[in-house]
Amino acid sequence: MSARFLARTAGHLQRSQLSVQAVSRLSSVVVFLLASWTDGRHLALVALQGALFAIPYTLIEALVGRPLSAGLVPAEWNVDRWARRAGTAAILPVAVVAYLSAAVALPHTGPVSRLLMITPVLVQLPLEAAFWSLARTRSREYANLVPQLVSAGTVLAGAAFAVLHVRIDLAALPAQVIVLGWVLLRKPSPAAGQVRPPIWRSVRIGAAYCLAAGVDLVYTVALPSVAGRLVGPQAIVVLRAMELAFGPFNVALAATVREDIVGGRSSRLRTGTRALTVVLLVGVSAVVLGSRWVRHLLADDLATVGLGAVAAYCGYKAVTTVSTWLSVRHMIWAAPRRFLVSAIGSRVLALAGIAASVAFVRHTAGLFIQLMIAEVLVVMWYCLRMRSAPTDVSTAARSRSTDAPAAGAPASRPAG
């Protein structure tokens, strides 16, 4: 009885996106900690790579996942071939962006090191495309195996690389290559009548989704790059270490976003998940502020950066929580075009804050204070946009029924 219950529970967990997010985050934490303990020479590259991995997750979700969810893919298209084409078409632009980000953030690293660091990021593109196509053509269980096996293989390879003194930023590559080969070898034969769409059509079908997702990606990529340029590699390491420390909070915050999107206009402001998010925010902030041992465990640079910088980052995460919730509420109630303008405006304010920091930021604490101030302006921006929104929402409701995904729910890992 208990064995069957455990097997059934394990099966449900494997099919859920919770397990995917958990093992993905675990592998990211393990790789960063291994680099912090055994490969300090490449620690900044590992930290930057962790931020760059947001690109394939978000971009392929926009190009492949959202068109599938919205039912925009023509019935005669071969989903596997279309997804592979979309993922392949994204490799070159992602390579350019990732390489330039490394060049700006870590100018003292050589071109070979930059290319090696971005290679796992590029290989992740076809893997993400495979995840989405398998979720549609096979099953959620089968699709979930792709990220789950890659994450587990990354942990094992990272441990082996640490023992063998191989650079840790390549830890994901062996598992990625093996899983990608397994997916390609087991691909089904195309059914009769199915066509392979041209590359341009493969990309164009998700172009509107990319526009919304790209707004956040620009900021995600720019932040560690500018931080490294202004303050040095230490800032990139500290940013990454703090993101890892706030991992449980980030998961809870993402859950509140998903609940709001699913609930739509019937979603409640006061929920248990939102309360849990606040508890985790306070708890994680208290731990990283109160325990130098925890800060040292994550990274030596975090242990030496000073409590002022850590407190400023905790304040930044608190304000980001408010701006995220306001953004989602605005998305639910506003017409798609209005929300898109608001989303672009919020990132313009955040990027303007980063640009302004060039004039006065010389240390990590100053950078985090600037981030917090910029996010306060974003909160004020959303409050203004929501206050001035038209009172008649019937037009927005009709418009949302046709193109809400293009206005974009926040980028996240696919839900199953």
DOTOR-16866 format. One record per residue (C-alpha): x, y, z. Coordinates in Angstrom, 3 decimals, padded with zeros to 6 digits. Layout:
! DOTOR-16866
MILO      east     north        up
MILO         X         Y         Z
...
END
This chain:
! DOTOR-16866
MILO      east     north        up
MILO   000.000   000.000   000.000
MILO   002.670   002.483   001.020
MILO   004.907   001.380  -001.852
MILO   002.098   002.027  -004.348
MILO   001.424   005.381  -002.721
MILO   005.083   006.368  -002.940
MILO   005.259   005.247  -006.573
MILO   002.110   007.200  -007.414
MILO   003.436   010.288  -005.625
MILO   006.767   010.017  -007.433
MILO   004.935   009.717  -010.745
MILO   002.842   012.813  -010.062
MILO   005.966   014.709  -009.015
MILO   007.848   013.676  -012.149
MILO   004.962   014.907  -014.312
MILO   004.773   018.239  -012.511
MILO   006.732   021.339  -013.369
MILO   007.656   021.644  -009.704
MILO   010.142   018.794  -010.050
MILO   011.644   020.373  -013.172
MILO   012.129   023.702  -011.450
MILO   013.516   022.047  -008.329
MILO   016.193   019.969  -010.073
MILO   017.078   022.836  -012.429
MILO   017.602   025.202  -009.526
MILO   019.495   022.541  -007.593
MILO   021.898   021.954  -010.476
MILO   022.470   025.700  -010.799
MILO   023.232   025.993  -007.090
MILO   025.583   022.985  -007.160
MILO   027.527   024.289  -010.160
MILO   027.945   027.722  -008.588
MILO   029.028   026.300  -005.224
MILO   031.512   023.902  -006.861
MILO   033.014   026.799  -008.794
MILO   033.133   028.885  -005.617
MILO   034.931   026.127  -003.723
MILO   037.225   024.627  -006.362
MILO   037.388   026.820  -009.487
MILO   037.695   030.427  -008.381
MILO   039.457   031.295  -011.633
MILO   036.242   030.704  -013.583
MILO   033.751   031.700  -010.872
MILO   032.759   034.966  -012.541
MILO   032.175   033.119  -015.825
MILO   029.986   030.557  -014.030
MILO   028.002   033.368  -012.391
MILO   027.468   035.144  -015.710
MILO   026.543   031.867  -017.399
MILO   023.825   031.315  -014.798
MILO   022.270   034.640  -015.765
MILO   022.619   033.946  -019.505
MILO   020.712   030.665  -019.180
MILO   017.578   032.815  -018.839
MILO   017.845   033.537  -022.573
MILO   017.121   030.044  -023.968
MILO   014.414   029.393  -021.380
MILO   012.565   032.626  -022.153
MILO   013.231   032.859  -025.877
MILO   012.153   029.315  -026.782
MILO   009.094   029.623  -024.563
MILO   008.150   032.673  -026.634
MILO   009.005   031.162  -030.024
MILO   007.593   027.668  -029.457
MILO   005.714   027.266  -026.179
MILO   003.310   030.186  -026.354
MILO   002.242   029.679  -030.004
MILO   001.511   026.043  -029.127
MILO  -000.491   027.043  -026.069
MILO  -002.463   029.633  -028.041
MILO  -003.295   027.184  -030.825
MILO  -001.572   029.269  -033.508
MILO   000.460   026.448  -035.051
MILO  -001.136   025.217  -038.316
MILO  -002.384   021.638  -038.108
MILO  -000.339   020.568  -041.134
MILO   002.966   021.620  -039.590
MILO   005.300   018.965  -038.215
MILO   005.704   020.204  -034.642
MILO   009.067   018.526  -034.025
MILO   010.647   019.948  -037.163
MILO   009.117   023.374  -036.598
MILO   010.407   023.523  -033.014
MILO   013.895   022.419  -034.092
MILO   013.962   025.072  -036.821
MILO   012.891   027.786  -034.424
MILO   015.539   026.708  -031.901
MILO   018.236   026.518  -034.564
MILO   017.351   029.946  -035.949
MILO   017.844   031.449  -032.492
MILO   021.395   030.137  -032.032
MILO   023.247   032.871  -033.954
MILO   021.537   035.909  -032.364
MILO   021.800   034.351  -028.896
MILO   025.494   033.637  -029.498
MILO   026.116   037.271  -030.429
MILO   024.239   038.608  -027.398
MILO   025.870   036.162  -024.982
MILO   029.376   036.779  -026.298
MILO   028.972   040.562  -026.179
MILO   027.608   040.295  -022.646
MILO   030.708   038.340  -021.594
MILO   032.973   040.824  -023.378
MILO   031.364   043.769  -021.576
MILO   031.107   042.139  -018.154
MILO   034.512   040.416  -018.145
MILO   036.792   042.281  -020.547
MILO   039.921   040.589  -019.194
MILO   038.766   037.099  -020.193
MILO   040.016   035.740  -023.497
MILO   037.803   034.957  -026.509
MILO   038.267   031.205  -026.057
MILO   037.030   031.349  -022.454
MILO   034.007   033.384  -023.528
MILO   033.150   030.937  -026.305
MILO   033.494   027.952  -023.986
MILO   031.299   029.639  -021.376
MILO   028.457   030.414  -023.794
MILO   028.498   026.968  -025.456
MILO   026.151   025.325  -022.885
MILO   023.814   028.316  -023.232
MILO   023.590   027.738  -027.001
MILO   023.118   023.955  -026.683
MILO   020.209   024.647  -024.325
MILO   018.239   026.235  -027.207
MILO   017.485   022.994  -029.130
MILO   016.920   021.204  -025.817
MILO   014.243   023.710  -024.838
MILO   012.665   023.362  -028.278
MILO   012.660   019.578  -027.815
MILO   010.956   019.954  -024.438
MILO   008.070   021.922  -025.927
MILO   007.606   019.708  -028.970
MILO   007.679   016.525  -026.874
MILO   005.139   017.982  -024.470
MILO   002.786   018.379  -027.419
MILO   003.565   015.285  -029.498
MILO   004.376   012.746  -026.756
MILO   003.553   013.384  -023.083
MILO   004.445   015.637  -020.160
MILO   006.328   012.806  -018.491
MILO   008.468   012.267  -021.571
MILO   009.072   015.987  -022.078
MILO   010.013   016.526  -018.438
MILO   012.760   013.938  -018.785
MILO   014.718   016.370  -020.978
MILO   015.374   019.054  -018.320
MILO   015.410   016.509  -015.480
MILO   018.127   014.359  -017.068
MILO   020.162   017.405  -018.073
MILO   020.019   018.780  -014.518
MILO   020.958   015.459  -012.936
MILO   023.794   014.977  -015.416
MILO   025.039   018.507  -014.742
MILO   025.346   017.763  -011.015
MILO   027.271   014.535  -011.667
MILO   029.556   016.128  -014.252
MILO   030.141   019.130  -011.996
MILO   031.321   016.868  -009.183
MILO   033.604   014.982  -011.556
MILO   034.976   018.196  -013.047
MILO   035.723   019.538  -009.568
MILO   037.746   016.419  -008.741
MILO   039.547   016.455  -012.093
MILO   040.119   020.242  -012.000
MILO   038.207   020.821  -015.245
MILO   036.558   024.234  -015.681
MILO   033.116   024.124  -014.043
MILO   031.367   026.336  -016.601
MILO   031.351   023.292  -018.926
MILO   029.598   021.040  -016.376
MILO   026.264   021.046  -018.217
MILO   027.700   020.218  -021.634
MILO   028.148   016.403  -021.375
MILO   024.575   015.825  -020.199
MILO   023.220   018.299  -022.756
MILO   024.927   016.507  -025.652
MILO   023.824   013.048  -024.442
MILO   020.193   014.070  -023.908
MILO   020.051   015.957  -027.207
MILO   021.410   012.913  -029.027
MILO   018.837   010.693  -027.298
MILO   015.999   013.021  -028.346
MILO   017.158   013.188  -031.974
MILO   017.637   009.419  -032.254
MILO   014.163   008.715  -030.886
MILO   012.290   011.303  -032.956
MILO   009.220   009.806  -034.682
MILO   008.830   009.702  -038.444
MILO   006.724   012.572  -039.825
MILO   003.089   011.701  -040.473
MILO   001.676   011.813  -043.976
MILO   000.626   015.279  -045.054
MILO   002.748   017.119  -042.482
MILO   004.998   019.877  -043.798
MILO   008.176   021.484  -042.577
MILO   007.634   025.257  -042.408
MILO   010.255   027.690  -043.751
MILO   012.625   029.140  -041.179
MILO   011.122   032.621  -041.439
MILO   007.588   031.357  -040.794
MILO   008.908   029.173  -037.966
MILO   010.183   032.262  -036.185
MILO   007.519   034.757  -037.219
MILO   004.664   032.841  -035.590
MILO   006.094   033.649  -032.152
MILO   007.442   037.130  -032.957
MILO   004.844   038.983  -030.894
MILO   005.603   036.818  -027.884
MILO   009.318   037.485  -028.320
MILO   008.702   041.223  -028.208
MILO   007.122   040.980  -024.771
MILO   009.719   038.513  -023.475
MILO   012.616   040.467  -024.952
MILO   011.790   043.489  -022.807
MILO   012.717   041.581  -019.670
MILO   015.604   039.714  -021.281
MILO   017.414   042.944  -022.170
MILO   017.416   043.948  -018.536
MILO   018.341   040.440  -017.338
MILO   021.396   040.346  -019.589
MILO   022.382   043.982  -019.101
MILO   022.416   043.890  -015.296
MILO   025.325   041.460  -014.711
MILO   027.197   042.834  -017.720
MILO   027.073   046.428  -016.491
MILO   027.744   045.313  -012.907
MILO   030.915   043.561  -014.008
MILO   031.994   046.561  -016.058
MILO   031.431   049.121  -013.292
MILO   032.439   047.231  -010.155
MILO   034.359   044.205  -011.424
MILO   033.881   040.421  -011.377
MILO   033.053   040.558  -007.664
MILO   029.721   042.227  -008.421
MILO   028.700   039.423  -010.807
MILO   029.578   036.792  -008.217
MILO   027.673   038.622  -005.471
MILO   024.622   039.063  -007.705
MILO   024.581   035.375  -008.544
MILO   025.164   034.309  -004.941
MILO   022.285   036.456  -003.706
MILO   019.978   035.081  -006.400
MILO   020.829   031.575  -005.218
MILO   020.172   032.535  -001.617
MILO   016.751   033.894  -002.609
MILO   015.951   030.741  -004.589
MILO   013.004   029.567  -002.396
MILO   011.576   033.092  -002.455
MILO   011.878   033.255  -006.251
MILO   009.962   029.981  -006.601
MILO   007.151   031.260  -004.350
MILO   007.004   034.592  -006.189
MILO   006.726   032.768  -009.513
MILO   003.894   030.679  -008.050
MILO   001.935   033.815  -007.098
MILO   002.358   035.108  -010.653
MILO   001.090   031.815  -012.092
MILO  -001.919   031.826  -009.719
MILO  -002.850   035.366  -010.742
MILO  -002.598   034.546  -014.442
MILO  -004.677   031.377  -014.113
MILO  -007.288   033.094  -011.938
MILO  -007.508   036.149  -014.178
MILO  -009.900   038.831  -012.954
MILO  -011.275   036.460  -010.338
MILO  -007.882   036.072  -008.654
MILO  -007.640   037.255  -005.059
MILO  -005.155   039.731  -003.653
MILO  -004.755   037.846  -000.374
MILO  -003.656   034.258  -000.870
MILO  -001.639   031.727   001.062
MILO   001.044   031.656  -001.606
MILO   001.424   035.427  -001.407
MILO   001.752   035.206   002.368
MILO   004.372   032.465   001.961
MILO   006.286   034.729  -000.429
MILO   006.429   037.487   002.167
MILO   007.514   035.027   004.877
MILO   010.309   033.683   002.659
MILO   011.401   037.213   001.743
MILO   011.748   038.156   005.406
MILO   013.279   034.807   006.360
MILO   015.928   034.713   003.636
MILO   016.807   038.366   004.267
MILO   017.256   037.655   007.967
MILO   019.456   034.612   007.296
MILO   021.823   036.267   004.809
MILO   022.060   039.401   006.930
MILO   022.545   037.560   010.197
MILO   024.838   034.700   009.198
MILO   028.280   035.378   007.815
MILO   028.745   031.604   007.584
MILO   025.897   031.368   005.056
MILO   027.341   034.221   003.013
MILO   030.754   032.579   003.058
MILO   029.192   029.236   002.066
MILO   027.707   030.813  -001.072
MILO   030.819   032.767  -002.083
MILO   033.824   034.385  -000.453
MILO   033.046   037.653  -002.266
MILO   029.608   037.727  -000.653
MILO   031.116   037.243   002.786
MILO   033.437   040.223   002.313
MILO   031.139   042.620   000.476
MILO   029.634   044.170   003.613
MILO   026.236   044.164   005.309
MILO   025.237   047.440   003.648
MILO   025.337   045.876   000.192
MILO   023.458   042.776   001.366
MILO   020.765   044.913   003.035
MILO   020.397   047.001  -000.119
MILO   019.896   043.869  -002.198
MILO   017.270   042.575   000.238
MILO   015.457   045.897  -000.079
MILO   015.695   045.619  -003.859
MILO   014.039   042.168  -003.763
MILO   011.260   043.506  -001.530
MILO   010.459   046.329  -003.939
MILO   010.726   043.936  -006.894
MILO   008.042   041.790  -005.251
MILO   005.636   044.728  -005.221
MILO   006.436   045.736  -008.805
MILO   005.947   042.140  -009.997
MILO   002.525   041.854  -008.381
MILO   001.479   045.252  -009.753
MILO   002.677   044.258  -013.219
MILO   000.572   041.089  -013.218
MILO  -002.540   042.877  -011.918
MILO  -002.094   045.520  -014.599
MILO  -001.719   042.821  -017.251
MILO  -004.965   041.168  -016.131
MILO  -007.060   044.330  -016.257
MILO  -005.475   046.435  -019.009
MILO  -005.834   046.098  -022.757
MILO  -002.866   044.213  -024.268
MILO  -001.361   047.228  -026.020
MILO  -001.619   049.340  -022.895
MILO   000.106   046.683  -020.834
MILO   002.861   046.289  -023.428
MILO   003.527   050.046  -023.248
MILO   003.610   049.793  -019.452
MILO   005.997   046.831  -019.540
MILO   008.356   048.606  -021.936
MILO   008.185   051.755  -019.819
MILO   009.069   049.841  -016.670
MILO   012.171   048.345  -018.272
MILO   013.152   051.722  -019.722
MILO   013.125   053.112  -016.179
MILO   015.190   050.175  -014.916
MILO   017.692   050.439  -017.766
MILO   017.895   054.206  -017.291
MILO   018.839   053.545  -013.686
MILO   021.633   051.238  -014.811
MILO   022.822   053.851  -017.314
MILO   022.784   056.555  -014.639
MILO   024.825   054.350  -012.332
MILO   027.796   054.766  -014.663
MILO   028.224   058.267  -013.242
MILO   028.430   057.370  -009.549
MILO   028.562   053.613  -008.867
MILO   031.997   052.421  -007.813
MILO   031.163   049.594  -005.412
MILO   028.612   046.826  -004.999
MILO   026.580   048.577  -002.295
MILO   026.084   051.598  -004.550
MILO   024.953   049.344  -007.375
MILO   022.318   047.619  -005.219
MILO   021.050   050.953  -003.856
MILO   020.671   052.174  -007.434
MILO   018.741   049.019  -008.337
MILO   016.391   049.551  -005.409
MILO   015.753   053.188  -006.339
MILO   015.059   052.256  -009.957
MILO   012.593   049.581  -008.845
MILO   010.796   052.094  -006.615
MILO   010.319   054.235  -009.729
MILO   008.923   051.171  -011.519
MILO   006.374   050.699  -008.703
MILO   005.332   054.346  -009.036
MILO   005.081   053.916  -012.823
MILO   002.717   050.956  -012.532
MILO   000.610   052.730  -009.921
MILO   000.280   055.704  -012.273
MILO  -000.590   053.508  -015.258
MILO  -003.174   051.573  -013.262
MILO  -004.685   054.730  -011.783
MILO  -005.082   056.338  -015.208
MILO  -006.456   053.202  -016.884
MILO  -009.858   053.580  -018.586
MILO  -012.769   052.648  -016.349
MILO  -014.566   050.798  -019.146
MILO  -012.761   047.462  -019.416
MILO  -015.159   045.715  -021.779
MILO  -013.001   046.567  -024.780
MILO  -009.912   045.330  -022.972
MILO  -011.682   042.095  -022.109
MILO  -012.665   041.466  -025.710
MILO  -009.167   042.303  -026.910
MILO  -007.586   040.085  -024.264
MILO  -009.574   037.108  -025.441
MILO  -007.777   037.271  -028.780
MILO  -004.227   038.378  -028.078
MILO  -003.537   038.263  -024.345
MILO  -000.512   035.928  -024.688
MILO   001.234   038.417  -026.962
MILO   000.976   041.079  -024.310
MILO   002.658   038.449  -022.318
MILO   002.520   036.749  -019.045
MILO   005.930   037.050  -017.390
MILO   008.480   034.636  -018.817
MILO   008.733   031.448  -016.814
MILO   009.503   027.806  -017.138
MILO   006.617   025.950  -018.834
MILO   003.958   024.499  -016.539
MILO   004.305   020.850  -017.369
END
